[in-house]
Structures are given as C-alpha cells and as structure tokens.
Amino acid sequence: MKTIYVFFGVALAALVFFGAAPATAQDFNDAVQGYVWANEASSGNYTPNPTYSHNSSGGAVEIDSPSVGTYSVTFFGLGPVAGSGNVQVTAYSDDGPAHCNVDGWNPAGADLIIDIFCYDPAGALVDTRYDVLFTSTAGGISGLAYAWANDAASASYTPSASYSYNGSGGAITATRSGVGGYAMTFDGIAGASGGHYQVSAYGGGSEFCNVGGWGAETVSIFCYDAAGTPVDVRYTVLYVETTSTVDGLGYAWADDSGSASYSPDAFYAYNSEGGGITATRSSTGVYSMTFSDLGGAVAGGHVQVSSYGGGSVFCTTIFWGSAAPDFEVDVRCYDDTGTLVDSWYDILVVWPERMAVANEPGAELPSTLELHAAYPNPFNPSTTLRYDIAEPGNVRIRIYDTLGREVAELINEQQAAGSHEISFHAEGLATGVYVARMEAGGELRVQRLTLIR
C-alpha cells in the first residue's frame, strides 16, 4: 500500500473476547441479511424500490421518517437476528452533500428496525437518500469480521460480544489513543489478501468517521464533528475478505485521489467475475469506479462507501447501476464544509442475488423492444434508463433538449439480447424537459425526462 498507516502508536491490551469458531463453509453472501436504497428522502412512510432491496427472510422492507433527517428502516421477519450483527450506512446525496450515521438497530417482535440520522455539513438534520447494509452471522465465515465500538472514551476494551464477530475465532479489541482516534484489532483475521473495511459513526449525532488505514489485523478509525474537529464517538466497523469465489461481490481501495484513470491496488481489490476494476476522476472530488463484468442483465445490488485517510472528509454515492456487462458506481467526496475535495475512499458492492437472477433456469429473453420509465423522474442530477432488446444488435440512446439539440449520447454499441440499464448524468444542464431517444433493431422509442434543480 502506498500510504503509511497511522495508528497513533496504540499499545494493545490483553485480548479477552473470542468469536465463534468457523463451522460449515460459508461466504460473505450468507451474512448479508438485508440491504436497502432509501430512495425517497422526505416521504413519511413508503416501501423502497424493491429492485435495490434485499431481505433474507423474504419479508418486506418499509421506511418511516417521523421528522427531518430521521428514519426508521424495518426489515419484516429479521427479528430473530436483530440482537446481533452490524449496520453500515452511506448517504446517497445526489442533491447536495450529506452524511448519515446509525442510531441503533433492535428487534421489534418478528422484525428488525434500524434507525438512521442524516446531516448536512453544518450539522443540521437534513432529508436525503441513503444506503443501509445489515450483516449478521452465527459463525462459519472466515473472511468476515465486524464490531460495534460501544465505548467512545475507554483506552482499551472488548466490544459488545452480541454485536461482534471475528471469522478467525480470535479476539477483538477496541482502543483509543486520543480524541477521535481509534483502532480495532481482529486477532488472526489477516489473510492472503488485504481485505476491505467500511465504517459508520453511531449514536444519532452529526459526527462522521472514516478509515485511517489498516494492516495485518488492525484498522485505524478517525471521527470528527460537523466542524471537522476530532471527537469521541461510537462507531460500527465491517471487514470483508474473500477466501473463496463469492458471486456478486466487489470491493476496492481507491488509492490515487488525483489520477484521471487508474487500476486500484489489486491486493486490496476484488471482483467476483474476474474482470478488471477501473477508478476514474472527472474533477475535484468527483469519482467513478467500474467493476468489469460485474453488471447483470437486470438492475439491482447495493453499495457502501467510506472515505479513507484520516482527514475530516466524508464520501457519498450519487449513483450506481448495471450497464451490462459492467457495474458502475459514482462517488462524491466533501470536506467538513461541504466543498468537493479529492480523497481516497473504500467502496463495497454487494449483490447476493445477482447470479440467481441472471442465471435463473428458464428465464425468458424480452420479446419486444422496450424503454421503461426512467427512475427517478423528475430527477436531479442523475436518473437510470432501463430497456429491453429482443435481438442482439446495435443500441443507440441520445438525449435531446426541447429545441431538438443533442445534449448527450449515452450509448452507441453492440449489445446482447436481454434487459439493460444505463445512467444519464445531467450535471451542467439547466432545469427543464429533455427527451431520451432510443434506436435499436430499426425501431425507435422515446421518453420524456424532467430535470429539476
């Protein structure tokens, strides 16, 4: 790794908690109990877009917002595992900078309720969209570790056993070396690759945390208040490492904040489909990460992002999607004032249902050319166009304004028969009505799009 790990010179105390020893062979997907893209920022009660939701119990997902910036996510049927596990949250703030934290997760009868608070850079509660991931396991997954750092002020302690797991069967120790400076050690977790970490602040305040660095068995964590000052706060941390082929999984450490295009360090990257991973930067703090061949014939999946490097920076998603055969994620990084800033970051793509959906026996190909309703629409600044093509051939999608001027070409290439999707990023365009024009197989489809700033 190019960077120097900063651990504040922590002296690790005796390790006393031992996680469950691995039993039957499982992989990370077995621990993914639920995820959701909360796609409506200000609705009081709604069912989130099911394409980007997953509930391992088979139950529904529902979101309530009792007040500005406060949310409760209910996974029906996940109550039996609610008193354990790990929660990560990332703001999906395509309409401005925001960051979110976890305020708790608890059983409610047969269901699981996760509470989320979201803030603007000034520390005020704000409505925004966000992504939530819940993982939990009873054991048997060697490439997984997580912990809830439930004591913000202690120099060294063992995190709550109910909300901790170490796939190596070793101990877990949390340490604090100074205000807002922490380390979490998962004894024995280091494997053949560098693995991957995500972190989220916990407790309902306007703090945010990032990954400072990791090496061997220890990860450093840095936490800040809304002014960018180091602050003591609780947090949750998740570690993932592939010990075998895991379908529908990708992660990367974006380790070069200034390059226009590069391949992230392979030691800290994984793409379950074996394709390449490409990181790009289009301007200050504006990034994309593409996982080749990880896209599916249908939409779906889930993304978490954490800023990296120890500064008072937070990163958000603003879009992700399958542009078959690839999977693209768009990221924005901000300093504590909400100004776009170049930063390293960690990105995790989770899609446990990808292979089951893409390779479902007997799945039928589309019989007609279809351009489905864009989502969201109206939108700001990006929307997703989903479409079906019955025969392989060239597909061309262009965007026009109301004067008939072409403002963007989204795609012009050969594609296989099936269902596809592509994003339209309207950054730099004015509020107004636009028209998407799709040409394929000698046929034409059009759709009206409304951009609202």
DAUR-V775483 format. One record per helix or strand of 3 or more residues. SS is the DSSP state (A for helix, B for strand). FROM is the first residue (numbers start at 0). LEN is the number of residues. Records with the same first field share a line. If there is no record, write none. Layout:
SS: FROM-LEN ; FROM-LEN
This chain:
A: 27-4 ; 49-3 ; 78-3 ; 160-3 ; 265-3 ; 353-5
B: 31-7 ; 60-7 ; 69-6 ; 85-7 ; 98-10 ; 110-9 ; 128-7 ; 143-6 ; 171-7 ; 180-6 ; 195-7 ; 207-8 ; 217-7 ; 233-7 ; 248-6 ; 276-7 ; 285-6 ; 301-7 ; 312-11 ; 325-10 ; 343-7 ; 381-8 ; 392-9 ; 405-10 ; 417-8 ; 431-9 ; 442-9
